[in-house]
Amino acid sequence: MIWQIFSQAVLTRGFMKILDKINTPAQLRLIDKNLLPELCKELRQEIVSTVSKNGGHLGSSLGATDLIVALHYVFNTPSDKIVFDTGHQTYAHKLLTGRKDVFRTIRKKGGLSGFLKIYESEYDTFGAGHASTALSAALGMAAARDQKKEHNKVVAVIADGSMTGGLTYEALQNAGQLKSNLLVILNDNQMFISKRVGALGTFLTKLLSTKYVQAAESGAEKIAENANIEFVNNALKLAKRARSILFSGLLFSELGFKYFGPIDGNDVLGVIEMLQRIKDIQGPVFLHIVTKKGKGYLPAEEKPTKFHGLGIFDPDTGETIGTSDKITYTKAFSQALDKLAAKDKKITAITAAMPEGTGLSVFREKYPNRFYDVGIAEEHAVTFSGGLATQGLKPIVALYSSFSQRCYDQIQQDICLQKLPVVFALDRAGLVGEDGPTHHGVFDLSLFRNIPNLIIASPADENELQHLVKTAFDANCPFMLRYPRGSGIGVKMDETLKALPIGKGVWLERGKNLTILAIGKTVHIGLEAAKILEEKGIKAGVVNMRFLKPLDTKIIKDALKVSPNIVTLEDNVLAGGFGSAVAEFVADENLDSNLLRFGIPDEFIEHGTQKELFDQIGLTAPKIANKILKHFKLK
């Protein structure tokens, strides 16, 4: 009665916000369905308002809002399990599951994560940062439920981009084999799978999802099987195949799913009606919904790629606020690649669904016949590039550092073992900031330095990066570049590209009391630390190592001749990284040394600004200088 009065008040006078009265899905399920479209609008307003101040993933969360409301309205969460593929579509989910009051802390240090975390909420059933994992995890939950003889529902929500990932197909075939009760919802935001939404499709899908049609089909199958009536069996098979073709679901039906859709995923009441019809169907079920990325916010609807993930912006205009005038590392890479590709038609670029994020969008526009976006399929991207290399082309694979972890085997077996000249450009290396531990690229040096035949380099600044791009192609062997997210140092960019000596570091400062050996982004931090030490009467040398592999052992020996005190700096995990490589060398050579290593500790670093996170782990110039003084007992 209270909710009916409240519902009427909102509908007639509009003076109360529906979202204000909802803290849990249980409260959501008490609301009159007619209020849910208005609730979806309020959720979108809150998401736009917050993301405009904090940055984050906007378009996909706006598009999935109606679906998320419908799921929590129909299913008994958290007893029923909803598993999302990637977390950037789930901001409405966070708002409805007890995190509304702290939602405006999202992506801020100490605040809510921009992705899903099982230790942030009981409604986050599985961590979601990398794509194509939801179906495998949901199937595992369904199998565990069956073992324990429980009866809760399990739903996997996957995005159309996830359908390009091989892990999704592995789970699909296994789900059809296990025949567990599992609902898979494909959220097709019209940016990958062809759209087919219309009145006829909606009507026929609704008709075929009724329990009577389902019962009749199952009954007919049993009768035909028991009677061994061949023509009935064949007719049923043909009918099911025709239905699958009609609804574009042949693949899923052949894998053992009952396929429904596509339906309008931005019609919250229509989605609720469909979920209620199919939620009790036995066995694996596949529902295809079509949503609009950026739904409800015109700038995001018109430019869905821009509003997939972005920084702070003006919510009234959609224009980005506070961009740096310094060139980004991504742009420096993109410009260098463009210069080289203009002169060398063998250069070919490959990415895994990240042309804008990796800076390859320029290459795609200028050299479309030499550009390949393979979808969310990093493993395939690498081996595909190997095939290109065998035929005399010069492939470069551009990935985010954290996503490169998925293709270790392919880099090792298909490229390095065969000494194929493939260049790997790992963007977002080191601490990326607000995206947090799922996206920090802090494992790449440790992960790949044990592979023979692979050169690994990391530039100190954006100018050095562009020269290393040329160096990589000229090397004619497996070559890996890793560089950070965001703006560069602001150094002058050379007009002409040149190849740098492979495996050679550079002295930037000559010291007396110690030497700082730094790689990548930490080089300039090392220079700042040396200045602080100099003010205290301590003369520190600084070396830009440039290469992790081959390691410049001569320059290390030269540093040890000055002083046994050496310091390593890196924005990679300390375990197995650059500092470990130096430690191994001096130990193997039995060199007199006193080594102090700085890097990422043995823990997952949570989200925050890059500045906050570097300060947290002690990788700032003042903290480095202070620790050096204490460690070496310098005065």
N, C-alpha and C positions, 0 to 999 in steps of 0.2 A: 504493500500500500504506500509506504514512504517513497519508494522508487517511482511508483506511478505518479504520485503528486509532483515529485522532483522533475520527472520526465516532462510532464505537462507544463511545468513552470518554465523549463528551458525552451520548449517548443513555442510557447505563447509569448513569453516576455524576454527570453534570451539573456537574463541578467546574471546567470550562474554559469560557470564553466564546468562541463562534464568531467574533464580531466582532474579538476580539483578534488573530486569526490572518489577518485579511483587510486588506490595504492597497491592493490593486488588483483590478479586475474579473477579471483573468487568474487570480488566486488564488481568487476567488469561483467561477469556472467549474470548479475542481478539486474542489469540495465535493459530497458525496453530496446529491442532491436532497432526501432525507428530512430533512436538517438545516435546510432553508431556512425553514420556518415558524418554527422557533426563532430563526433569525437575524433574521427580521422583528420578532419580539418584542423582541430586544435592540436593534435599531435604533430602535424606537419608545421604548424606555426611555431611550436616550441622547438622543433628540430632546426628549422631555418634560423630562428633567433639565436640559438646556442652555437650552432656551427659558424655563424657569421662572426662570432666573437672568439671562438676557440680553434676554428679550422676543423677539418675532418671530412668524412665521407658523406656527402649530401644526397646526390641523385639517387643512388640505389636504396637508401633508407626511405626517401620520400615515396619511391615506387612501390616498396614492399609494405607500406603502412597498413593498407586495407587487409592484406593477407595476414599480417601479424595480429591485428585485432580479431579477425575471423578465427584464427587458430586458437587463441586464448579464450575466445567466446565458446567455441564448440568443444574443445578438448579440456580435460580435467588436469591442467598443469598445476603443480609440477609432478603429480603422479604419472600423468601421461608425459612422454618425453618428446620435445621438439628439438631437433638437431639442425642447426643452420650451417650452411656452407659459406665460409668466410663470415666475418662479423660485421662488415661494413654496411650490411643491409638491415641491421637490427636495432637501430636507435629507438624505434617505437617499442620494441620488445623491452628495452631497458626502462623506458618510461612507465610501462604497465606492470613491471615486476618489482616494485618496492624501491626503485632508484630515482623516482621522480624528483624528490627534494634535493638530490645531489647531482642531478643530470648536468647542471651547468658547470660541474667540475670535470666533465669528460675531456680526456686527453691532457689534462693538467697534472703536474706532479702531485702525487698523493691522492688524485681524484679517480674517477671512473676510467676504465680502459676504453679505447675506441673500438675494441674487439670483444669477443666473448671469453670469459674466464670461469672455469668451474669453481674457483675459490672466491669469486666475486658475488655469485648468487646461485642458489639451488636451481634456478630456472635456466642457468647457462649449463646445459647438460654436457657440453663438450667444447673445449677450447677451439676457437676458429680464427685463424689468421691467414693461413695459406689455403688456396682453393682446392676443391675436388675431394675433400675428406669426409663430408657429412654422411654420404651414403654408406661408406664402410663402417663408420662409427655407429650409425643408427642400426645397421644390420647386426653389429655385435651386441647392441643393447637388446634388440629383439630376440636374438638367440639366447642371451642370458635370461631374459624373461621366460622364454619357453622352457629352459632347463629348470628354472625355479618354479614352474607351473603357476606363474602369475598371469594377469590378464590386462595389464595396462597397454595403452596404445603407444606406438612409436612412429614419429613423423620425421622424415628428412626433407629439408627445404634446400634445393640446389638451384643455382642460377644458370642461365643458359651458357655463360662462359665456362662454367664447370664441366659442361658436356664435352669440352675439348680436352679435358684431362683424362689420361689413361686410367687413373685410380677409380674414377667414376664407373668406367665400363667394367673393370674388374669386379667391383661391388655389384653392379647390375646383374652380371651373369651368375654370381654367387647367390644373390637374392632369389633369382628365379629357380636356382637349384634347391635352396633350403625351403622355399615356399612358406616362410614365416609371415605372419601378419605384419605388414609394413606398408605405410603410405609414403610414397615419394612424390613431392610436389616440385615441378619444374617451374621456376619463376622466370619466364621468358620476357625480358624487358625490351624486346624488339631490336636488340643490337647484335643478335647472332642468328637465332632460329627464325625462319620465315613466319610471319604473322598470319593467323587465320582465325579471326574472331568475327562472328556474325550470328544473326538470329537463328538460322538453320542449324548451325553447328551447336549453339547453345541448347536449342530444343531437342535435337537428337541425342546429345550427350546426357541431358536431363532424363530423357526417356529411357536410355539404355542403362542408366545408373539406378533405376528403381529396383527395389528388392524383388519385385515380381519377375522382371526380366532376368535378373541375375539368377533367381531360383529356377526359372524355366530353362535357362541355358545350362545350368549345372545338372538339372534333372534329365534333360535330353541327352547330355553327354553320358550320364550313368546308364540310362536305358540302352543307348546305342552300344555302349561298351559291353554291357551284360548280354545283350541279344546278339552281339557280333553282326549287326546289320551294316554291311560295308557301305551301301550307298548313303545311309543316314550319317555314318561317321564322316564320309567324304563331304557330304553337304554341310555338316556342322563346321568342318575345317574350312571349307570355302567361305561360309558365312562369316566366321571369325576373321578370316584373312581379309574379306571385303570390308568389314567394319574397321579393321586396323588401317587399311589403306585410306578409307574415307576420312579417318581422323588423324592421319599422319602419324599413327602410332605403331606401324608395322614392326619396327625394331623392338619396341618395348613388349609388344604382345608375343613376339617370337622368343623373347627372353623369359617369358613366363609371367608377365605383368598383365593385369586388366587395365587397359588404357582408357582414360576419359579426358576430353577437352579437344581443343583449347577453349577456355572460358575467359571472360573479362576479369582479370585479377584486381582491377581498381573499383569494382562494384562489390563493396563489402557485404551487402546483403545477399547478392548472388553467390559469392564465395561461401558464405555461411551455409546457404541452402545446399550447395553441392557437397560440402564437407559432411553435413548431416546425413546426406544420402549415401555416401560411400564409406564412412568411417567404420562401419561394422562388416564390410565385405571381407571375406576370408581370403588369405593369401596376399601376395604382393600386389599393390595397386599403384598406378601411376596417374597423377593428375597434372595436366598441362594448363597453366594459367598464363595470360599475357598481361603485362603491366607496362606502364609508361615510366621510364626512368626520369626522375625529377618531378613527378606528378604533383601538381598543386602549386608549383613555384615556377613562374614563366621563364626566368633566366636559365634555370636548370633543365627545363623541358626543351628549350631551344638549343642549349649547348651542353648536352649530357656528358660529353667527355671531359670538358672543363670542370664540371661540378661533380665528377666522380669522387675526387679527393682534392681539396684545396685548402689554402690558408685563410686568414681573416679577410672578410669582404663586407661591402655595404649591402645590407639586405634589401634596400630599396632599389638599387640599381644592378646588383650582382657583380659590381666591379671590385677587383682585388685591392686591398689596402696594405700599405707598408712594404712594398717590394723593394729589394735592394737594387742599387744601380750597378753593383758589381756583377760581372759575368758569372754564371753558375758553372760548376764542373760539368754538368750535363750538356750545357750549351757549348762549352769549350770542346768537349768530345765531338759533339755534333758538327761543329764548324770544321774541325780538323778532318773528320771523316769525309765531309763534303768536298774539301779541297783535294784530298787524295783520290776520291772516287771520280772526280771530274777528269783526272788525268789517266786513271787506270780502270778500264772497263771490266776487269776481272774481279774487282772488289764487290762483294755481295754481302748484304746485311740481313741478319735473322734475329727475330725477337719472339718472345713468348707472351703475346697479348699485351705488350707494354710499349708500343711505338712512341707514344707521347712521353711516358715516364722516363724512357731511356734516351730520348732525344733523336730517335730514328724517324720521326714524322717528317722531317725535312728531307731525309734520304728517300723516304717512301714517295714523296711528291715529285722529286726530281729524277729519281731512277726507279720507277715502279717495276720494271722488268727484272731488277736486281734486288728486290726487297721481298722478304717472306715473313709474314706473321703466322706462326704455326698454332696460335692459341695457347691455352694454359697447358703446355706440353714441353717443359724444359728438357726432359730426357730426349724426346724426339728432335728438338731443336739442335742439340749437340750432335747426335748421330747423323742427322740430315746434313749438317754443315760438314761433317766428315766425308759424306758422299760427294758433296760439291768440291771439296778439296782434292779428292782423288782424280777429278776431271780437270784439274788445272786452274780452278777458280780460287779466289782469295776471300774466304768467308770470315765474317766477324759476327759473333753471337753476343748480343747485348742483353744482359739480365740484371735484375737486382741481386745484390750479393746474397741476401738471405734465401732467394729462390734458387741460386746456383747449387745449394746443398742437395737439391733433389736429383742432380745429375752427376754425382760423383763417379758412379760406375762408368757412365758414358764418356766422361772426360778422361778417365784413366784408361779404359779398355779400347774405346773406339777412336780416340784422338792421340793420346800420348804414347800408348804402346806402339801405334803405327806411325808415329812421328809426323802426323798430318799437320800442315801449316794452317791451323785455325786460331783466330784471335778471340779471346774472351774479354769482354768489357763489363766489369762488375760495378755497376752504379750502386749508390747507397751503402758503401762500405763503412764500417765503423758504427758509431751510435747515431741512429737516424733521428732521434727525438721523440715526438709525440706519438708516433705509431707503436712504439714500445718493443717488447722482446720478440714478438713474432717477426719484426722487420729489421731489427738491429743486425747489421752485417758484420758481426764481430768474430766469426768463426772461419772465414775464408782462408786466411794465411795458414792457420793450423790444419785446416782440412786438406789443402791442396799441395802444401810444400813437400809432402812425402812422395809425390808422384814423379818418377823419372821423366826426363825429356821436356819438362815444362818450365818455362821462364815465368817468373812472377815479379811484377814491378808495381810500385805505388808512388805517384808523383807528390811532390811537396806543395805544388800550387797548380793553378789552372794553365799557366804557360808551359810548365813542364809536362803536363798531361798531353797537350796537343803534340808535343815532340815525341812523347812515348807512343802515341797512336801510330805515327810514321815508323818509329823504331820497331813496333810490333809487326807491321807488315813486311818491313825489310828483313826481319829475322828469319822468315821462311821456316818457321817451326811452331809448335804449340806455345802460345804466349798469352799470359793473363795479366790484365790491367785491373787494378781496383782503386776506386776513388770515392770520396765522400758525397753526401747529399748537401745541396744548398750552394750558397755563394762562395766564390773563391776568395783568395786573399786580397785581390785587388791589384795584382802585379801587372806590368805592361805585357801585352801579348805580342810576340814576334810575328812578323808578317810571313816569313819563310819558315817552313817546317824542316827540321833536321833530325837525323837519327842520332840517338845518344849511345855512348859505349855501353854494351851490355855487361852487367855484373860489376859496374864501377860506381862507387860512391864519390861524393864531392865534399871537400873540406869547406865549410862556411865560416868557421872561426877556429883559430889555433889557440889551444889552451896550455895550461901548465899544471894545474892541480887535478884535473879530471877531463874526460871526454864524454860528451853526450852523443850517442849514436841513435838517430831518429829515422823513422820511415813514414812516408805519407803525410797525413794532416798534422802529425805531431812534430814535424820538423820546425815549423814556425813557433810552436809552443816551446820547443827546446831552445830556440834563439831567445825568446823572452825570458826563460828561466836563467839563461847564461847572463843576461843583462842584470837580473836581480842579484845573482851571485857576484858579479863584478862590483856592484855597489857595496858589497860586503868584503871586498878584497880577495875574492876567489876567482881565478881565471879558468873558465871552462871552455874547452873546445867543443865545436858542434859539427857533426858530419851528417849530411843528407845521404842516407844509404841508397835510396832509390830502388834497389833490387833486394828482394828477400832470397831469390834464387836465380842465378847463382849468387851466393853471398860474397861480398867483397872482403875476403879474408886478409888481403894485404893491408887494407886501410885499418882493419881492426888491429893488426900487428903494429902498424905505425902508431896508432893511438896508445897502445900499451907501452910503447917505447917512451912516450911522454910521461905517462903515469899509469900505474896498475888500476887506478880508479876509473871504471867505465860505467856508463848508465845507458840503458836502452829504453826507448819510448815507442809505443805503438798503440793504435786504437783497435786492437785485436785481443782476444783472450790471451792471458799470459801462458796458459797451458799449450805448449806446442807451437807457439807463434814465433815472431821475430826474436824476442829476447831469448827464447829457448834455443833458437838456432845459433845465436852468439855464444850462449852458455855451453852448448855442445861442442862448438869449435874450440873454445879456449880450454875446455876439459880434455878433449881428444889430443890437442897439441901440448898439453901440460904447460900452459902459459901462466905466468904469474899475473893474477888478476884479482880485483875486488869488484864484483859485479852487482849492480842494483838495477832491477827491472821495474818498469812502469807499464801498465796496460789494464785490460779488463779483468777483474777478479773472477774467481770460479763461481759465478752466480748469474742468474738471468737478471739483467738490469731492466727495471720497470720504465714506464714512459715519463716524459717531461721534456723541457726544451733541451737542446744539445748543451747549452751553457750550464744548465742545472745539473745535467747528468755527468758532464766532465768534472764539475766541481765535486759532485757526490763521490766519485771514485778517485779523487785526488789527482786528476790528470790536467791540472792547470799550472801555469808557470809559478805562481807563488807557492803552491803546495809542493810542487816538484823541488823547487829550490830549498824549501824548508827541510824536506825529507833528506835531500842530498847532504845538507850541512850536518844533520844529526847522524846519518848513516856513516859518513866518512870521517865524522868528528873534526870537521874543518872549522877554522876560526878566522 
